[in-house]
């Protein structure tokens, strides 16, 4: 086969990544995988195959080489990553539904990033995006492991090897969600491309790690009683992931109190000396190991922009520059503006018409809404409802 024919065949098998991934080096290189959430939708053809999604060109275009390898070596994991990406979008849009920036998404192909050009800026919104997507992958992988959908992991049985720390009226058992595997896999998959060589990549890595930390810290013990006639002769307990809404709420709180950071003088002098050596050979996900001599990307200190503020903690979100106002449409930054957005005329918060409309004013109109009402349950097993027309007053920004 001629050489030019061989390169042509490889180009078909592995489509070129969108040019945007290398357009802005300050953004970080690990964000294109977010597009896996939209790979099967119209306008993002070809559709994802449930059997082997990592073989589809549309999915290949979103993944880096290491991510493809992890997907091949951990069968079943890519569906969980896609589920996590979609979960992150839903949660982000819920948390910001009443703000000027409402976490809008778009088609990821044709050189576009899933969350738009806002991720080119190192602002609070970008910090939240990185944290919520990393947290969602950690959450999804840990849960899917306990469901038995990934061949390289299963339930977490490490708790069963130790006795409870409190009074011995229960015992470890059941199937704990595998937060250890989820945490490690998220590091390997999500952080690919983020080397921590500049402040923006350090910001991305810190926020990714913060998202994972919020999932891990919210693990809770669940128990079930066993015995005759409802008695609790034996109580078996296991560790369970939180509802992802809990993680989203916590990250939204951290967004409101995010820390602006800058390069410290010691980092300027040391360069990459903040990358320490890891001595652990056991911290591994199938297909990749961190052993002696391998660099660790998470041991750096971020200096507060305001010297009177304390350094950010492990669960804090960090950002580099102020957020745009998001009031007017700005195609260069991918900002949609707030013209036509609904607002609450009685609120003095961010969802209120004064703040949402940026002082431009708003219009009020009455609309007729058809909703289900007077629902009743019929045995067995149907719910029947009537359709009711109601008048509602809505306010939209000018």
Secondary structure, DSSP 8 states (H G I E B T S, - for coil): --HHHHHHHHHHHS----THHHH-GGG-S--GGGGGGGTTSTTS-S---SS-GGGSHHHHTT--HHHHHHHHHSTTHHHHHHHHHHHHHHHHHHHTTTSSS-------TTT--TT-GGGGS-SHHHHHHHHHHHHHHHHHHHHHHHHT--TT---B-GGGGS--SS-SS-EE-S-B--HHHHHHHHHHHHTTT----SHHHHHHHHHHHHHHHHHHHT-EEEEEEESGGG--SEEEEEEE---HHHHHHHHHHHHHT-EEEE--HHHHHHTTTT--EE--SS-EETTEE--TTEE-S-----EESSTTS----TT--EESS------S-BTTTTB--STT-EEBTT--STTBHHHHTTTS-EEEEEEEEEEEEEEEEETTTEEEEEEEEEEEEEEEE-
